[in-house]
Amino acid sequence: MRTSNHQVDGEGCSWRQTFTDAAGRMHWDHVFVTELLSNSSYRPVHDFIMGAEYTAVARVRRALAEVPKRYLKCLKTDCLVMQDVPKKHRSAIERLLRLSHRDGTPVYRCEPTEGLRGQYREPRMEALRELGDTVHIITKTHAAVQNVGLGAQTADHWVRRNVRSGRCSATWLVIEELTQLDTPLWADIACLSMNTSMRFLLLGDFRQLPAVLDSFAGAEVCRELKDSQLLHDLAGGWCHELSERWRFDEGVFSFLQWLRVDEAEQVPLREAVQMARQRFPRRGEPEVCLVISHAKRLQINERENRRRAPEDALLVEYAGPETAGTNAPQTMRVWPGLRLVGAGGKVQKGVFVTVSEVGERVSLESGQSFEPRELLKHTRLCSAITYASVQGLTLRGR
């Protein structure tokens, strides 16, 4: 149809009609007949179908506007793909599913899809670097840096040198143990999110402990990291969950899966504790105890250090001030084979070391040696470790 102010503009039309606007002027509607379906092209039909699909998907997205965008993984031609939608937002989906046509058939349907399948391979950072990419790997703790290798750095050190200084040359930023990073660090990393030439690889497990005493501008952070829109933007909306065991005990892995942490079917705490005691009965004294307070840490370390020490162990007494609530040193008995954990300074924090020789100086298997009292400054007993200090550590199992 073509509208004009003159009758002659409709030459070749099949039918015409007139109408008068509010100003009293007459206009002509010229209607032309076009053959849409022929043996030469089905393109008009294709365009009509695709337009209808586009409109239908747009309606679905608008109806689910109350569901945060981070749960929307991708838009397909005829559907929306959503993942990990929490229970409080599922009512919007259920309302859509209740809609039906006049004949009773449903307008929309919801189908579960299987996760990605295939063999998982560790990211080849060396391959990216060989292609000319600048890959930076960061994590929160020194222990995790040591575990990762590949030139990794602590997140605090990297942020000071690459973000706050205003010069970042990385084309790939790999963040290991992302749940350990606190909100101020994420605020710095967010400054890089608008750099379209930079890509991010985020690794971690939201079922593990979050950042310790997380706060921002003096206020407590109430929202969980996994609900952050920032992670969705950094990863481009992609989320790949590994659900196959590769490196640790099958019994432990199956138990963790059974717990269903942070899921709607999460096992109640009382039932989980009872099942854990049945499946993992206590066998002797534990090698490492996880505690909340430093007072409990000092108490257990003193007891275990005294119990395990041989008669010829060297007693190193701590004569400094006792500061409650801090990772303060303590008196210890030292002998070859004693396992300690670094406390910062000359021994990186969170890194386990073993005493190799005891004399006028205490030597470690790492090659370092200290005077006995100096050893107290840089290391701690590790029979008990606080939850705040255990993040990023790999503890030996039985």
VEXROKOL-727374 format. One line per 4 residues: number of its first residue (from 1); for each residue x, y, z of C-alpha. Coordinates in steps of 0.02 Angstrom, whole numbers. Layout:
N
NUM> X:Y:Z ~ ...
***
This chain:
398
1> 0:0:0 ~ 60:175:-44 ~ -18:336:22 ~ -10:500:-74
5> -102:664:-104 ~ -136:632:-289 ~ -237:500:-378 ~ -113:481:-520
9> 23:419:-401 ~ -64:251:-392 ~ -38:198:-572 ~ -44:9:-584
13> -130:-16:-416 ~ -266:-147:-398 ~ -376:-45:-283 ~ -380:127:-203
17> -475:217:-66 ~ -482:394:2 ~ -485:467:176 ~ -486:641:251
21> -367:697:388 ~ -404:814:534 ~ -361:967:429 ~ -490:921:298
25> -365:868:164 ~ -399:715:57 ~ -272:575:39 ~ -265:419:-70
29> -219:242:-18 ~ -159:143:-168 ~ -158:-45:-141 ~ -44:-151:-250
33> -46:-341:-266 ~ 124:-428:-247 ~ 151:-613:-272 ~ 241:-672:-115
37> 251:-858:-153 ~ 319:-917:-317 ~ 437:-1045:-388 ~ 576:-916:-394
41> 602:-876:-207 ~ 535:-920:-35 ~ 626:-772:41 ~ 467:-676:88
45> 402:-828:183 ~ 570:-848:269 ~ 571:-665:319 ~ 395:-679:388
49> 438:-832:493 ~ 598:-754:561 ~ 504:-595:603 ~ 374:-695:697
53> 510:-788:793 ~ 598:-626:836 ~ 436:-552:902 ~ 396:-708:1004
57> 568:-711:1086 ~ 555:-525:1124 ~ 388:-557:1210 ~ 464:-694:1316
61> 610:-584:1367 ~ 492:-442:1413 ~ 384:-559:1516 ~ 540:-616:1610
65> 606:-440:1638 ~ 600:-465:1827 ~ 728:-605:1814 ~ 904:-528:1825
69> 1005:-530:1664 ~ 1145:-632:1742 ~ 1036:-787:1730 ~ 1008:-761:1543
73> 1148:-854:1456 ~ 1104:-828:1273 ~ 966:-788:1148 ~ 928:-914:1013
77> 817:-898:860 ~ 666:-971:946 ~ 710:-980:1131 ~ 799:-907:1281
81> 931:-1007:1374 ~ 933:-975:1561 ~ 1041:-1054:1695 ~ 1033:-1071:1885
85> 874:-969:1902 ~ 840:-959:2090 ~ 675:-1015:2162 ~ 615:-838:2199
89> 617:-796:2012 ~ 540:-957:1946 ~ 364:-892:1971 ~ 386:-780:1818
93> 428:-932:1712 ~ 281:-1028:1782 ~ 162:-887:1735 ~ 220:-899:1555
97> 196:-1087:1552 ~ 15:-1068:1607 ~ -30:-966:1451 ~ -125:-1064:1319
101> -205:-1042:1148 ~ -393:-1050:1119 ~ -382:-1235:1081 ~ -295:-1267:1247
105> -119:-1295:1180 ~ 18:-1205:1279 ~ 93:-1047:1207 ~ 265:-1078:1281
109> 357:-1228:1347 ~ 510:-1249:1457 ~ 634:-1390:1426 ~ 788:-1434:1529
113> 950:-1450:1432 ~ 1105:-1550:1472 ~ 1267:-1463:1515 ~ 1418:-1457:1403
117> 1499:-1626:1375 ~ 1673:-1673:1326 ~ 1845:-1688:1399 ~ 1902:-1540:1501
121> 2078:-1479:1470 ~ 2171:-1353:1572 ~ 2191:-1183:1487 ~ 2354:-1178:1391
125> 2426:-1012:1447 ~ 2589:-1048:1358 ~ 2496:-1068:1194 ~ 2412:-900:1215
129> 2578:-818:1251 ~ 2656:-900:1098 ~ 2519:-821:993 ~ 2572:-650:1056
133> 2443:-626:1193 ~ 2497:-550:1357 ~ 2425:-663:1493 ~ 2422:-608:1674
137> 2369:-732:1809 ~ 2315:-670:1980 ~ 2251:-748:2139 ~ 2226:-689:2317
141> 2355:-782:2421 ~ 2540:-822:2407 ~ 2500:-1006:2431 ~ 2384:-1005:2280
145> 2517:-912:2180 ~ 2640:-1051:2220 ~ 2514:-1185:2172 ~ 2470:-1103:2005
149> 2645:-1057:1948 ~ 2652:-991:1768 ~ 2709:-820:1829 ~ 2555:-790:1936
153> 2547:-641:2054 ~ 2443:-595:2205 ~ 2291:-491:2160 ~ 2338:-348:2277
157> 2512:-332:2201 ~ 2446:-343:2023 ~ 2309:-213:2051 ~ 2433:-87:2123
161> 2552:-106:1976 ~ 2430:-124:1831 ~ 2265:-40:1876 ~ 2298:98:2000
165> 2452:153:1905 ~ 2346:172:1748 ~ 2443:54:1635 ~ 2386:-123:1599
169> 2460:-214:1450 ~ 2370:-380:1474 ~ 2258:-449:1338 ~ 2204:-596:1449
173> 2174:-586:1636 ~ 2155:-754:1724 ~ 2081:-743:1900 ~ 2107:-901:2002
177> 2003:-933:2159 ~ 1890:-787:2118 ~ 1785:-808:2276 ~ 1933:-755:2383
181> 1948:-582:2305 ~ 1866:-447:2410 ~ 1754:-309:2344 ~ 1887:-170:2337
185> 1990:-281:2221 ~ 1838:-312:2111 ~ 1808:-124:2106 ~ 1982:-103:2032
189> 1959:-245:1909 ~ 1792:-170:1855 ~ 1890:-23:1785 ~ 1957:-142:1652
193> 1787:-209:1602 ~ 1762:-73:1471 ~ 1925:-119:1384 ~ 1859:-216:1234
197> 2032:-283:1190 ~ 2048:-372:1357 ~ 1971:-541:1396 ~ 1944:-626:1562
201> 1951:-807:1622 ~ 1872:-826:1795 ~ 1906:-986:1892 ~ 1834:-1036:2060
205> 1699:-1123:2159 ~ 1558:-1025:2239 ~ 1530:-1167:2362 ~ 1695:-1126:2447
209> 1723:-994:2580 ~ 1697:-813:2524 ~ 1818:-669:2552 ~ 1862:-643:2735
213> 1778:-493:2820 ~ 1728:-420:2652 ~ 1681:-236:2659 ~ 1678:-84:2546
217> 1697:96:2605 ~ 1674:37:2783 ~ 1507:-50:2748 ~ 1473:-236:2752
221> 1447:-319:2582 ~ 1278:-406:2591 ~ 1259:-474:2414 ~ 1350:-630:2362
225> 1483:-622:2227 ~ 1397:-750:2117 ~ 1247:-632:2100 ~ 1357:-493:2032
229> 1320:-424:1860 ~ 1506:-385:1846 ~ 1552:-570:1833 ~ 1422:-593:1696
233> 1495:-447:1598 ~ 1677:-500:1620 ~ 1641:-678:1562 ~ 1529:-622:1420
237> 1385:-720:1493 ~ 1476:-887:1480 ~ 1478:-1010:1624 ~ 1554:-1184:1612
241> 1533:-1296:1764 ~ 1648:-1445:1786 ~ 1553:-1590:1861 ~ 1676:-1733:1837
245> 1807:-1782:1965 ~ 1986:-1771:1903 ~ 2106:-1755:2047 ~ 2038:-1804:2218
249> 1953:-1944:2312 ~ 1793:-2011:2236 ~ 1712:-2031:2407 ~ 1742:-1850:2454
253> 1682:-1790:2283 ~ 1520:-1890:2290 ~ 1487:-1826:2467 ~ 1509:-1645:2411
257> 1390:-1674:2267 ~ 1263:-1750:2386 ~ 1267:-1594:2496 ~ 1194:-1489:2352
261> 1267:-1329:2425 ~ 1175:-1169:2376 ~ 1041:-1267:2284 ~ 856:-1281:2319
265> 881:-1461:2376 ~ 1025:-1421:2495 ~ 1042:-1551:2633 ~ 1000:-1483:2808
269> 1152:-1452:2918 ~ 1105:-1579:3052 ~ 1081:-1717:2924 ~ 1242:-1670:2834
273> 1345:-1677:2995 ~ 1271:-1846:3041 ~ 1310:-1918:2870 ~ 1487:-1846:2873
277> 1524:-1932:3038 ~ 1462:-2097:2968 ~ 1559:-2088:2806 ~ 1718:-2012:2877
281> 1743:-2083:3052 ~ 1881:-2008:3158 ~ 2044:-2105:3153 ~ 2166:-2040:3282
285> 2217:-1859:3301 ~ 2194:-1745:3150 ~ 2349:-1674:3068 ~ 2270:-1502:3049
289> 2125:-1425:3145 ~ 2025:-1282:3072 ~ 1971:-1156:3204 ~ 1886:-988:3209
293> 1982:-892:3343 ~ 2168:-863:3362 ~ 2152:-907:3547 ~ 2097:-1082:3499
297> 2237:-1091:3370 ~ 2368:-1051:3503 ~ 2293:-1177:3623 ~ 2291:-1323:3501
301> 2462:-1282:3428 ~ 2539:-1279:3603 ~ 2461:-1446:3648 ~ 2509:-1535:3487
305> 2683:-1460:3480 ~ 2717:-1521:3657 ~ 2645:-1693:3619 ~ 2741:-1723:3458
309> 2909:-1648:3508 ~ 3055:-1769:3538 ~ 3159:-1754:3696 ~ 3303:-1666:3607
313> 3191:-1534:3525 ~ 3250:-1354:3533 ~ 3137:-1243:3639 ~ 3115:-1069:3564
317> 3023:-955:3683 ~ 2921:-806:3627 ~ 2947:-654:3737 ~ 2849:-525:3639
321> 2680:-447:3679 ~ 2526:-558:3671 ~ 2403:-472:3554 ~ 2232:-552:3561
325> 2139:-584:3399 ~ 2293:-578:3286 ~ 2406:-705:3203 ~ 2533:-686:3342
329> 2683:-804:3361 ~ 2701:-921:3509 ~ 2831:-1026:3599 ~ 2873:-1182:3500
333> 2984:-1335:3507 ~ 3083:-1359:3347 ~ 3158:-1519:3277 ~ 3205:-1586:3104
337> 3047:-1635:3010 ~ 2935:-1507:3096 ~ 2811:-1432:2973 ~ 2776:-1246:2986
341> 2676:-1120:2886 ~ 2742:-952:2826 ~ 2680:-794:2911 ~ 2750:-665:2791
345> 2914:-575:2783 ~ 3055:-690:2730 ~ 2938:-840:2718 ~ 2787:-810:2607
349> 2622:-811:2698 ~ 2526:-974:2682 ~ 2671:-1075:2611 ~ 2715:-1235:2705
353> 2898:-1264:2749 ~ 2989:-1405:2839 ~ 3134:-1392:2960 ~ 3287:-1487:2896
357> 3419:-1450:3028 ~ 3423:-1377:3203 ~ 3579:-1301:3281 ~ 3636:-1125:3315
361> 3526:-1083:3167 ~ 3369:-1169:3108 ~ 3378:-1223:2925 ~ 3229:-1256:2814
365> 3216:-1374:2666 ~ 3189:-1221:2556 ~ 3370:-1170:2590 ~ 3331:-1029:2710
369> 3403:-1022:2886 ~ 3357:-916:3036 ~ 3410:-884:3212 ~ 3288:-973:3329
373> 3200:-814:3386 ~ 3194:-748:3208 ~ 3103:-907:3155 ~ 2957:-858:3266
377> 2935:-697:3168 ~ 2920:-776:2996 ~ 2833:-943:3031 ~ 2693:-1016:3136
381> 2647:-1188:3200 ~ 2516:-1268:3087 ~ 2430:-1401:3191 ~ 2286:-1276:3198
385> 2246:-1145:3067 ~ 2105:-1018:3068 ~ 1973:-1023:2932 ~ 2028:-849:2878
389> 2206:-910:2848 ~ 2166:-1076:2765 ~ 2101:-1002:2603 ~ 2211:-1050:2456
393> 2302:-1185:2553 ~ 2309:-1367:2502 ~ 2305:-1474:2658 ~ 2373:-1649:2659
397> 2241:-1784:2678 ~ 2248:-1958:2748
***
